[in-house]
Structures are given as C-alpha cells and as structure tokens.
Amino acid sequence: MGTVLVVTSGKGGVGKTTSTAALGAALAQGGQNVVVVDFDVGLRNLDLVMGAERRVVFDLINVVQGDAKLSQALIRDKRLDTLSILPASQTRDKDALTDEGIARVIGELRENFDWVICDSPAGIERGATLAMRHADIAIVVTNPEVSSVRDSDRIIGLLDSKTDKAANGERMDKHLLLTRYDSARAERGEMLKVDDVLDILSIPLLGIIPESPEVIRASNMGSPVTLNNAASAPARAYLAAAKRLRGETAALPDSSGKKGLFGKLFWRRAA
C-alpha cells in the first residue's frame, strides 16, 4: 500500500503546487511510483506546472462522481514513466467533492502507487480538509514571514483534529518545508530566521527552498524544477527533501547551495 502525503498551508502563494510537482518528480526520479493529485478545484494549476494542461480530458471530480474511471483521468508524465497526475476541475466547485468519493479514489490510488501526493488548496475550507483527511504524512509549506507562519500554525491544528489519523487517536507525522528563504535577508531582519519559524511551529524541518528565479522559470516552462534544472539550488534542496521523506540521510543545503548550518539545524530539530 502506498503512502498518502498532503502538501498544505494556511496562506496562498507560498509554493504548495510547485513543491508538490518538485517533490513528486524527485521521488519518481528516485525510482518511486508517484501520483500527484490536484485538490484545488476551480483553479487547477498543478497541470500547468507539470506541463500537462493540454492533455486533461477527465479530472478528479469526474472520477469522484463516477463519470470516468481513474485510469481515464490519470495522465502519465512524458519525461518520467513513474510519475502521473490526477488533475482538478476548472469548471466545478469544491462542493462537488464527496467524502465517500474521495475515500474511494484515495484507496484506489494507494493500491497502485508508492506515493500519493495531494496538493491542497490554501486555507481551512472544505477542499483543504478533504485533501488532508486520508493523509499519512503532511508537509506544511510556509514562507519566512509572520502571516504565513501564523496561518501554518492553524493548519497544524487541523491536521491534529480533522484527519482520519486524529479520529483514530493516532498522531500524524508533520514536516516543515520553508520556501523562498534568503539567508542574507534573514540576517538583516527582513524575514524570519529558520530558528524563529521552528520555535513557533515546533515540527521537524524537512527542507529549506532558497529564493530563486529557477523556480518561476521552471513553472513557466511547465516543468518541475527538479527536472528543469536539477543542478540549481532549489532543485538540490527538493531532491534532498525527497530523500529524507524516504528515510535516507541527506544534508540540508542553505540558500547558497553550501552544506553546513542548516544541516545541523535539521538534525537537531528532526532527531
């Protein structure tokens, strides 16, 4: 049975979709069979970031409502045979998603993939709670700014109360992915430092994604940054984060791509 991972946040624009695509591709590059699922019904951006927007015929809602089979809606990536996407609908709203339908689809995906990565819409509304409900692991994506961190704290509360694991009295593994980080600006006090964010959220640090034009460039080209430019600093950070998700040891690069302080922070906080 596969592992269900939700990529979530309280605030929009922090990099959930680009992170979903990058981590999904990184895990697939490592030999895992991966599907990324877009839960952002009504907006649907994951297919754009994955370069699959012209190949969408059926979507998540079609499968949930029984209008299409899962195999008809899944789109296999042209670059990686082990990476697939289940797109969201642009023409429907989140009310078209049902608890029973989502449970059925997630159950079927578990049986066919090593990783099921759910790209959650921002906020605390129905779409976000459905995306996290069946998750085994959560990645909370946040920027190093006060409003983003505060909203992430609310999401952590939902993960501890509104999921199947919570209903069964189990604790969900939660990891922090800090995006758009600039160590020089943090030193000047223009954004929160890594330690500040960790002290507030109190969950293990999975990775630090540096601020880089490579992320935007890759998204505009319809390619996960880990495939578009694997040598770039953000790609290396995502590839290392994917290794940690698989339980492997990987150093944590800082925004300049060097190893050192942040690696120590990761092992101190996550151990």
N, C-alpha and C positions, 0 to 999 in steps of 0.2 A: 504493500500500500504506500502511496506517495505521501509526501509532506505538504500540507497546505500552509502557505505563508501569505500574510496580508501586509501590504505596504501602505501605511496610513499616516495621517497627520490631521491636526485641527485646522491649520491655516492653508489656504490655497497658494499655489505658486512656489512651493518650497522644493519641488523636484521629485514628487512621487512617481510620475509617469516616466520621466527619464531614468529614474533609479530602477523602476520595475523592468524597463527594457534592458538597461545595462546589466543588472544582476541576472536577469533571465538568460541573456546571451552569454554572460560569463559562466554560469552554471552549465549551460549547454556546451560551451567550449571545453569544459572540464569533463565531458562525456556523460552528463546527466540528461535525461529526457524531460524537457521542461515545457510547460504551457503557461502563458501569461494571459490573465483574464481581466478585461476592462469592465469595471463596475460603474463607471461614470456615465450612466445612461443619460442621454440628452446632449452630451458634449462630445464624447468619443474622440479622444486624442491619441490613445495608445497605438492605434493602427497607423496613424501618421508618423509617429516616432519610429515605428518598426518598418515603415516603408511598405505597408500592405493595404493602404486605403483604397486602391483601385481593385482589390481582389475580394472585397467584402460582398458577399451575397446574402448570407444569413448571419444573425447575431445572437447574443446571449438571450434576449427576450424571446426570439423565435424558438430557441431550444427549451427555455423555461416553460413556455406556453404550449409546447408540443407541436409547433408548426414546422419544425425542422429537426432532424437528427443531429446529435452532437458532431458526428463525423462530417456532416454537410457544412457546419458552421466553422469548424476549425480550419485555420489557414496555416500551412506549414511554411516556415521561413525558407527563402530561396538560397540563403547563404549557409544555414545550419540545418541539417535534416532532423536534429534532435530538439529544435525549437519551434513551437507553434503559438498561435494567438487565437483567443476567442474574443472577438470584438463586441463592443456595446452598440446599442442602437442610438441613432441620432434623432429619430422621429418619434420616439416614445418617451414616457417619463418613468421615474423610479417606482411609481405605484403599480406598474405592470409586472414588477418582480414579486414573486410569492415565496414565502418561507419554504413551502414544500418543494417548489420547483428548483430553488437554489440548492436545497439539500440534495435533491436527486442529481443535479448536474455536477455538484462538487464531489459527490460519491462516485459518480462515473469517471470523473477526471482522476480521482485518487487511484483508481484501478488501472489507469493507462499511462500515468506519468510519475516520474520520481519527484518532481516539484510542481505544485500548482500555486502560482504567484498571482494574488488578487490585488489589482490596482484600485485602491479605494478612492472614492470622491472625498474631497475635503469636508471637514465639519463633523457634526454629530447627528446628522439626519438619517433617514431610513436606509439610503444607499450605503452609507458608511457602516452602519451596524450590520447590514446583511453581508457586506464584504468581509467583516471580521468574525462573523458568528461561528463559522466552522473551522477557523484557523487553528493550527498547532503552534505556530510561531508568529510573532509580529515584529515588523521593523517600523519604528516610529521615526519619520523623517522630519527634521527641523532645521531651520536656519539659525545662526547665532545672533538672534535678536529677541528682545523681551517678549513681544507679542506672539511670535512663533513658538517660543518655549512655553509660554503660559498655555497656549492652545494645545500643545502636545501633552501637557500635564493632564488636561481634561480627557484627552484621548486615552491616556494610560488608565484613567479611572473607568472608562467604558470597557476597555479590554479586560479589566478585572471584574466587570459586573454584567456585561451584555453578551457574553460568548458562551458557547456550549461548554467550554472548559470551566468557566466560572459557575455555570449551572450544576456541573458535576462535582463542584468543590475542588477542582484542580487549578493549579497556577499556570498561566501561560508564560512561556519564555518570551521576553520582550528585549529588543535591541535598539540602540540609538544609532541612526545614521545622520551625521552632521554634514549638511551640504552648504555650498557657496562660502566656504571658510577661507579667510585670508589672515595668515598669522601676523603679518606686519600691521594690518588694520586693528587686529585684536590687541596687539601690544600698545597701539596708540589709544586704545579705549574706544574705538569706533564701532566695535562689535563685541559680543560676549566672548570670553575665552573658553576653551574646552572645559576646563575645570569648573567654571561657573555653570555651564549647561549641565554637566554631570551632577553637580551638587544639587541642582534644582530638580532634575528628573529622576535621579537615582536608579537608572537602568544601565546595563553594560553597554559600552561603546563598541559598535560593530565596525564603524569606518568613518573617516573624515574625507569628504569630497571637496577638493580645493576649487575656489572660484576660477573658472577658465572659459575662454571663448570656444574651446573644443567641444564643450557640452552643447552649446547653442548650435554650433556648426554641424555637429552630428545629427541633432534633432531636425534641423532644416533639410538635411540630406536624406532623412528617413532611415537612419541607421543608428543603432545603439552605439554609444561612444566606445564601448569595449571592442566593437567590430570596426568602427570607422577609423579609429587611431589608437590601437592597443598600446602604443608607446607613450601616449600622453599621460600627464599626471592624474587626471580624473579616471581614466581607464585603468591605470595601475591600482588606484585606490579601490575601484569597484571589483576588479579581479581578486584583489587581496581579501575584500569583504566576502566575496563568494567562497573563497577557500575557508574562511572562518565559519561560514554557515555549514560547510561540510565537515566541520570539526578538525580541520587542518591548522597547523601553525603558520601564520603569515605575519610578517612585520607590517606595521601601520605607517605608511608614508605621510609626511607632512605636506604642506601646500607647495613646497619647492621640489617635492619628489624624493627628499632625503629621508633616511630612516633614523630615528633617534627618540626624541622626547615623546612623540605621540605613541610610539610603540610601547614605551614604558607606561604611559597613561593607560593604554588599552589593557595591558596585562595586569596592572594594579587594580583597575576598576572591574574588569571582567572575570578575574580569577575567583 
